[in-house]
């Protein structure tokens, strides 16, 4: 079974979805699902408080649904100032999977369009990819790295290409291989046009640098989006030679198809 490894419910600040609807959607689409609620201790722009949720409540409410087709994960916002705190969170709870995300960089909100005004595109991307490498080295307790294209969605910059930032991508991918961190393919945006070309370039670069595994991620915040764009992603990954996996009990498991 293929798993959708990245989604949110009412326990995340930006979703009001019910777990039962998520589970029903997974069943209807013959997909396993992993909920990964947001925990960004460094993300203060939204209302002036951390993006947080009660992990104990998460387990109290959702543990009863846990099964071979429903697993429990978390999406942790990576930041050097909070590494020790988020490491403890990853270690103190029985998560199946831990996603690491870069929603911020050095305290700056990467979804803030005003931040990108006046920035040079190449300088930003080089800095961003180097920061991603540093965060992988600093946070070896994560299982996957989410949405490499996150700042592109908000910056107005061109889509990333491996060949344009080969040195920086090589550094990032080497760190991921060294720490055994899997690259996610985030399917919030459909794989068409420039997005398709960018993703094909980056995931081919990942493969060239030793990457062999990916996780499929809808990043769904409503049940209807579970498994979105998966067919196109599976075809792309097959063409490149990457194997689709998920995590259970913090161990990588290859998806059978």
Phi and psi in degrees as a GROMACS rama.xvg file:
@    title "Ramachandran Plot"
@    xaxis  label "Phi"
@    yaxis  label "Psi"
@TYPE xy
-84.9994  141.34  UNK-2
-110.198  139.328  UNK-3
-88.4403  114.391  UNK-4
-102.044  11.5666  UNK-5
-153.902  110.42  UNK-6
-163.181  165.802  UNK-7
-132.684  149.644  UNK-8
-124.485  -166.306  UNK-9
-60.9671  -12.8304  UNK-10
-79.7092  -13.8117  UNK-11
-91.011  149.625  UNK-12
-63.8455  -24.2158  UNK-13
-109.991  21.1729  UNK-14
-140.621  150.878  UNK-15
-124.993  17.5703  UNK-16
-74.259  147.726  UNK-17
-90.9508  142.222  UNK-18
-60.352  -36.23  UNK-19
-64.5305  -35.1409  UNK-20
-70.7895  -36.7018  UNK-21
-61.8689  -46.2677  UNK-22
-64.7889  -39.6402  UNK-23
-63.1506  -40.9708  UNK-24
-63.7789  -42.1424  UNK-25
-61.189  -43.1139  UNK-26
-64.2912  -43.7723  UNK-27
-63.6271  -32.8246  UNK-28
-98.0608  6.2962  UNK-29
56.3205  44.2118  UNK-30
-122.026  142.435  UNK-31
-76.4018  155.037  UNK-32
-132.017  145.986  UNK-33
-128.475  116.185  UNK-34
-79.8876  139.052  UNK-35
-138.308  80.8723  UNK-36
-69.3869  150.18  UNK-37
-71.6674  134.284  UNK-38
-141.838  97.3039  UNK-39
-117.997  95.9205  UNK-40
-72.9215  -9.26046  UNK-41
-109.449  7.36956  UNK-42
-108.234  90.8102  UNK-43
-101.078  -3.23471  UNK-44
-72.0692  -30.9836  UNK-45
-78.9815  96.4864  UNK-46
73.3371  3.68901  UNK-47
76.9001  25.6118  UNK-48
-142.024  162.025  UNK-49
-64.5891  149.397  UNK-50
-83.5696  107.09  UNK-51
-142.187  165.025  UNK-52
-153.633  163.093  UNK-53
-85.2363  107.597  UNK-54
-66.1817  -36.115  UNK-55
-61.3182  -41.3809  UNK-56
-63.8921  -39.9723  UNK-57
-52.7577  -50.7992  UNK-58
-70.037  -36.6069  UNK-59
-61.9467  -40.8033  UNK-60
-83.1399  -34.7579  UNK-61
-108.089  -16.4446  UNK-62
-55.2252  -36.3078  UNK-63
-64.3976  -20.5064  UNK-64
-90.5207  -10.764  UNK-65
-58.0076  136.923  UNK-66
-161.349  -171.72  UNK-67
-67.11  -19.6107  UNK-68
-113.014  -2.76736  UNK-69
-130.338  117.993  UNK-70
-121.196  160.173  UNK-71
-115.736  122.455  UNK-72
-128.413  -168.659  UNK-73
-152.043  149.367  UNK-74
-111.863  110.404  UNK-75
-100.787  130.391  UNK-76
-77.6015  120.63  UNK-77
-82.2555  138.155  UNK-78
-166.289  131.767  UNK-79
-58.5363  -32.0072  UNK-80
-75.2475  -12.7719  UNK-81
-121.399  10.1265  UNK-82
-56.3806  -46.0479  UNK-83
-63.1488  -39.9229  UNK-84
-66.8631  -44.2554  UNK-85
-75.6735  -27.6045  UNK-86
-61.2996  -43.9899  UNK-87
-62.8467  -38.4244  UNK-88
-61.951  -43.9776  UNK-89
-65.4268  -29.1938  UNK-90
-92.0006  -24.8254  UNK-91
-90.454  -4.29024  UNK-92
-128.533  153.503  UNK-93
-88.4632  66.3309  UNK-94
-75.1155  149.487  UNK-95
-81.1411  -32.0054  UNK-96
-151.411  140.16  UNK-97
-123.344  117.168  UNK-98
-94.1897  137.896  UNK-99
-105.503  131.668  UNK-100
-126.458  149.006  UNK-101
-110.655  83.5191  UNK-102
-86.7446  -16.7757  UNK-103
-133.799  163.515  UNK-104
-140.814  115.784  UNK-105
52.6848  40.6744  UNK-106
85.76  -2.18577  UNK-107
-96.8516  133.258  UNK-108
-74.0956  114.882  UNK-109
-80.1502  1.53935  UNK-110
-103.796  9.49704  UNK-111
-92.493  107.872  UNK-112
-60.8914  -31.1144  UNK-113
-66.9453  -26.4961  UNK-114
-62.5003  -34.581  UNK-115
-83.4466  -10.7271  UNK-116
-62.3265  125.199  UNK-117
85.2853  -5.43279  UNK-118
-80.3984  144.598  UNK-119
-78.8583  129.099  UNK-120
-58.8292  -52.1985  UNK-121
-64.0237  -40.9171  UNK-122
-63.1066  -43.1161  UNK-123
-61.7928  -50.9118  UNK-124
-61.5748  -39.7422  UNK-125
-62.7054  -42.4359  UNK-126
-65.1122  -43.5387  UNK-127
-62.5871  -46.6211  UNK-128
-68.1424  -35.1178  UNK-129
-67.0372  -40.0999  UNK-130
-64.1707  -39.8779  UNK-131
-60.8516  -42.3412  UNK-132
-59.4263  -46.2115  UNK-133
-62.0311  -38.0862  UNK-134
-71.2285  -32.1422  UNK-135
-64.3962  -45.0573  UNK-136
-63.2488  -37.6063  UNK-137
-77.7579  -20.1408  UNK-138
-130.352  61.9265  UNK-139
-70.8916  -2.89839  UNK-140
-84.5971  -3.11826  UNK-141
-85.276  158.22  UNK-142
-96.1951  -37.884  UNK-143
-137.424  156.313  UNK-144
-107.611  124.576  UNK-145
-87.4451  159.58  UNK-146
19.2803  79.7595  UNK-147
-58.4036  -23.6938  UNK-148
-90.3207  9.81586  UNK-149
-51.9456  -51.786  UNK-150
-68.3868  -25.084  UNK-151
-61.7612  -32.9779  UNK-152
-61.3038  -27.5548  UNK-153
-114.014  -18.3055  UNK-154
-81.0544  -27.2449  UNK-155
82.2403  0.279941  UNK-156
-75.9958  163.165  UNK-157
-64.4997  159.829  UNK-158
-65.3862  145.919  UNK-159
-69.1541  142.796  UNK-160
-127.304  136.91  UNK-161
-58.0489  -43.9473  UNK-162
-68.7131  -22.5333  UNK-163
-82.254  -23.199  UNK-164
-131.674  44.5993  UNK-165
-59.0718  -44.2755  UNK-166
-60.0525  -46.0487  UNK-167
-68.4609  -41.6127  UNK-168
-65.2671  -39.3527  UNK-169
-60.1941  -41.4641  UNK-170
-62.9176  -43.855  UNK-171
-63.8412  -47.7163  UNK-172
-67.6822  -34.593  UNK-173
-61.9778  -43.8631  UNK-174
-61.7386  -39.6911  UNK-175
-66.0009  -40.1182  UNK-176
-65.5283  -42.6064  UNK-177
-62.3717  -36.8786  UNK-178
-98.3679  2.12133  UNK-179
55.0609  49.192  UNK-180
-103.423  131.747  UNK-181
-90.0165  143.698  UNK-182
-88.6604  128.569  UNK-183
-81.7704  148.923  UNK-184
-108.493  110.208  UNK-185
-91.8191  122.93  UNK-186
-109.321  32.1359  UNK-187
-61.6491  -34.6993  UNK-188
-106.386  141.428  UNK-189
-68.0766  151.557  UNK-190
-85.9181  78.482  UNK-191
-137.655  154.123  UNK-192
56.9475  -132.145  UNK-193
-64.5447  -31.9691  UNK-194
-65.0981  -44.9048  UNK-195
-57.7581  -50.0462  UNK-196
-59.8762  -41.3396  UNK-197
-63.997  -50.2715  UNK-198
-63.2023  -41.899  UNK-199
-60.2249  -43.1432  UNK-200
-63.23  -47.9708  UNK-201
-67.8177  -43.8548  UNK-202
-73.788  -28.0496  UNK-203
-66.9832  -39.9668  UNK-204
-63.4065  -39.5744  UNK-205
-59.1705  -45.317  UNK-206
-63.8284  -44.1422  UNK-207
-60.0004  -27.7491  UNK-208
-99.4026  20.3797  UNK-209
100.876  -5.32109  UNK-210
-68.4937  134.429  UNK-211
-127.828  -12.8179  UNK-212
-128.928  146.574  UNK-213
-137.481  158.579  UNK-214
-112.857  143.025  UNK-215
-90.2906  132.566  UNK-216
-138.96  113.636  UNK-217
-76.172  -25.6487  UNK-218
56.0573  37.0663  UNK-219
-68.7133  139.711  UNK-220
-116.824  -4.29065  UNK-221
-136.433  153.42  UNK-222
-59.9214  -34.4482  UNK-223
-61.8357  -22.02  UNK-224
-91.5868  -2.8996  UNK-225
-57.7727  128.412  UNK-226
76.1359  12.829  UNK-227
-64.0333  138.599  UNK-228
63.9696  16.0218  UNK-229
-67.4728  -38.6907  UNK-230
-59.052  -44.5169  UNK-231
-65.505  -38.5944  UNK-232
-67.2149  -41.1632  UNK-233
-61.6541  -43.1617  UNK-234
-60.9879  -43.468  UNK-235
-63.3782  -44.9817  UNK-236
-65.2028  -37.629  UNK-237
-63.531  -41.5909  UNK-238
-61.815  -38.7876  UNK-239
-78.6702  -33.1912  UNK-240
104.517  14.0466  UNK-241
-86.2127  143.618  UNK-242
-97.5836  138.971  UNK-243
-87.327  132.958  UNK-244
-137.903  174.118  UNK-245
-145.772  179.333  UNK-246
-123.521  136.438  UNK-247
-136.263  129.515  UNK-248
54.1922  35.4517  UNK-249
66.2214  21.7195  UNK-250
-119.9  138.721  UNK-251
-70.8509  132.683  UNK-252
-128.593  127.987  UNK-253
-75.2681  139.342  UNK-254
-79.4935  133.96  UNK-255
-91.1978  139.748  UNK-256
